[in-house]
């Protein structure tokens, strides 16, 4: 039954998918809170997670309770893989499952005339690899809201909303927010405190993620199954 407030309808319907999983639906992923000391380089992994499915990162929210400086000696980024070093500007490519405004490629068929998988026909073939980052440059803790490593500020992602030594928070969109990140490699947080007196406390993140399937539909690929199985279909 719908709930009414002052005669106004506030809930009109609901949705369930009891016998299927819903891909391309956003959900929050929480990381932290963390405390960092001085002299931390971006080659050091502060936290990480191994996601059990392919996923996209639409937006990133950051919050902290205190830091020693807001003069570009502190920064953060997320990088694919557990290797330490990464190159600024090398980021995950946008999803190539479909090309906007173009027709899908002609399917290939086998000798029996059965359609087989086609790259770019509904599933990504350019999933991010180790060493590729979410932001094109480490996001600095500075008074400038716009950061060169993030997409241009917008209404619901204005960059740093507040950034002071007594705490701050902000919301950022990655330059390639349609990039697909891997299921078989972890994503690692790199938080930087380059100064000898550097520090961050209460550092936490919320990643707005979107689960993605690696197959065009159940049964595609080599399984031959007409239904979806975790670990096989995604």
C-alpha positions in Angstrom: 0.0 0.0 0.0 1.3 3.4 -0.9 2.1 5.9 1.9 0.4 9.3 1.9 1.6 12.4 3.6 -1.0 15.3 3.6 -2.9 13.5 0.9 0.2 13.3 -1.4 1.3 10.0 -2.8 4.9 9.3 -1.9 5.4 5.7 -3.0 3.6 4.4 -6.1 5.2 1.1 -6.9 8.1 -1.3 -6.1 10.4 -3.6 -8.2 11.7 -7.0 -7.5 13.7 -9.5 -9.6 13.4 -12.7 -7.6 14.7 -15.0 -10.3 17.3 -12.7 -11.9 20.2 -10.4 -10.9 20.1 -6.7 -11.9 23.2 -5.4 -13.6 23.8 -1.7 -14.4 22.3 -0.6 -11.0 24.3 1.7 -8.8 25.2 0.7 -5.2 27.6 2.3 -2.6 30.9 0.7 -1.6 32.5 2.0 1.6 36.3 2.2 2.3 37.8 3.3 5.6 38.0 5.1 7.9 41.8 5.2 7.9 44.5 7.1 9.7 47.8 7.9 7.8 51.1 9.1 9.2 53.9 11.1 7.6 55.9 10.5 4.5 53.6 8.1 2.6 54.2 7.9 -1.2 51.5 7.0 -3.8 53.3 3.7 -4.4 52.1 2.5 -0.9 48.8 0.7 -0.7 46.6 1.9 2.1 43.6 -0.3 1.5 42.0 -2.3 -1.2 39.3 -4.7 -2.2 38.7 -7.6 -4.6 35.3 -7.1 -6.2 33.5 -10.3 -7.1 32.2 -8.9 -10.4 33.1 -6.4 -13.1 32.1 -2.9 -12.2 32.1 0.8 -13.1 32.8 3.7 -10.7 30.5 6.6 -11.4 31.3 8.9 -8.5 33.6 9.0 -5.4 32.8 10.7 -2.1 35.6 11.4 0.3 35.4 12.5 4.0 38.1 13.1 6.7 38.1 14.4 10.2 41.5 16.2 10.2 44.8 16.7 8.3 48.0 18.6 8.8 47.8 20.7 5.7 45.7 21.7 2.7 48.7 22.8 0.6 48.9 19.9 -1.9 51.1 17.7 0.3 48.1 15.3 0.7 46.3 13.4 -2.1 44.5 10.2 -3.0 43.8 7.9 -6.0 42.6 4.4 -6.7 44.7 2.1 -8.9 44.1 -1.4 -10.4 46.4 -4.1 -9.1 48.8 -4.6 -6.2 51.9 -3.3 -7.9 53.3 -0.2 -6.2 54.2 2.2 -9.0 51.8 3.8 -11.5 52.0 6.6 -14.0 49.9 9.7 -13.6 47.5 10.1 -16.5 47.2 6.4 -17.3 43.6 5.6 -16.6 41.1 2.9 -17.3 39.4 3.3 -20.8 35.7 3.8 -21.2 33.5 0.8 -21.8 33.4 -0.4 -25.4 30.4 -2.7 -25.0 28.4 -0.4 -27.3 29.5 2.5 -29.5 27.2 5.4 -29.1 25.4 6.3 -32.3 26.7 3.4 -34.3 25.2 0.0 -35.3 26.4 -3.1 -33.6 28.9 -5.2 -35.5 27.7 -8.0 -37.7 27.7 -11.3 -35.6 30.1 -14.0 -36.6 28.6 -17.4 -37.2 30.2 -20.9 -37.0 29.9 -23.6 -39.7 26.5 -24.5 -38.4 25.2 -21.0 -38.8 25.0 -20.4 -35.1 25.8 -16.9 -33.9 28.9 -16.7 -31.6 30.3 -14.0 -29.4 31.2 -10.7 -31.0 33.5 -8.2 -29.4 31.6 -5.0 -28.6 28.2 -6.6 -28.9 27.0 -6.0 -25.3 29.9 -6.8 -23.1 33.3 -5.1 -22.5 36.4 -6.2 -24.2 38.7 -3.5 -22.8 38.5 -4.0 -19.0 41.0 -2.0 -17.0 44.4 -3.6 -16.4 47.0 -3.4 -13.6 48.6 0.0 -13.2 45.6 2.0 -14.6 44.1 4.5 -12.2 40.6 5.9 -11.5 41.6 9.5 -11.6 44.1 10.9 -14.2 46.1 12.6 -11.4 46.1 12.2 -7.7 43.3 14.3 -6.1 45.0 16.8 -3.8 43.7 18.1 -0.5 43.7 21.8 -1.5 41.3 24.8 -1.4 40.8 24.5 -5.2 37.5 22.6 -5.7 38.4 21.7 -9.3 41.1 19.0 -9.4 42.9 18.2 -12.7 42.6 14.5 -12.1 38.7 14.5 -12.0 36.0 15.3 -14.5 34.8 19.0 -14.6 32.8 19.9 -11.5 29.0 19.7 -11.8 25.9 20.2 -9.6 26.1 16.9 -7.8 29.8 16.4 -8.0 31.4 19.8 -7.1 34.8 18.5 -6.1 35.9 19.6 -2.6 32.9 21.1 -0.8 35.0 21.8 2.3 38.7 21.2 2.8 40.3 22.4 6.0 42.8 21.0 8.5 40.0 20.4 10.9 38.1 18.2 8.4 36.6 18.1 5.0 34.6 16.3 2.3 34.0 16.3 -1.4 32.4 14.4 -4.3 34.4 13.7 -7.5 33.6 12.1 -10.9 36.4 10.1 -12.6 37.3 11.4 -16.1 36.3 8.0 -17.5 33.3 7.2 -15.4 32.1 4.6 -17.9 35.3 2.5 -17.5 35.0 -1.2 -16.5 37.2 -2.5 -13.7 38.2 -6.1 -13.4 36.8 -8.9 -11.3 40.1 -10.8 -11.0 42.4 -7.9 -9.9 41.9 -5.8 -6.8 41.5 -2.0 -6.7 43.9 -0.3 -4.2 43.7 3.0 -2.5 46.7 5.2 -2.6 46.6 8.1 -0.1 49.6 10.4 -0.1 51.2 12.3 2.8 54.5 13.5 1.3 55.5 15.9 4.0 57.5 14.7 7.0 54.7 16.0 9.2 51.9 14.8 7.0 48.8 13.2 8.5 45.2 12.4 7.8 42.7 11.0 10.2 39.2 9.6 9.7 39.7 9.2 6.0 36.9 7.3 4.3 35.4 6.9 0.9 32.1 5.9 -0.7 32.4 4.6 -4.3 29.2 4.7 -6.4 29.7 1.4 -8.3 27.7 -0.3 -11.1 27.9 -4.1 -11.5 28.7 -5.2 -15.0 28.4 -8.6 -16.7 31.3 -10.0 -18.8 28.9 -11.8 -21.2 26.3 -10.5 -23.5 23.7 -12.9 -22.1 23.5 -16.2 -20.1 24.8 -19.0 -22.3 27.2 -16.8 -24.4 30.8 -17.9 -24.5 31.7 -21.5 -23.8 29.2 -22.5 -21.1 26.2 -23.2 -23.3 23.9 -22.6 -20.3 20.6 -20.8 -20.7 20.7 -19.5 -17.1 23.0 -17.3 -15.0 25.5 -18.9 -12.5 27.7 -16.8 -10.1 31.3 -17.5 -10.9 30.5 -18.7 -14.4 28.4 -16.0 -15.9 29.8 -13.1 -13.8 
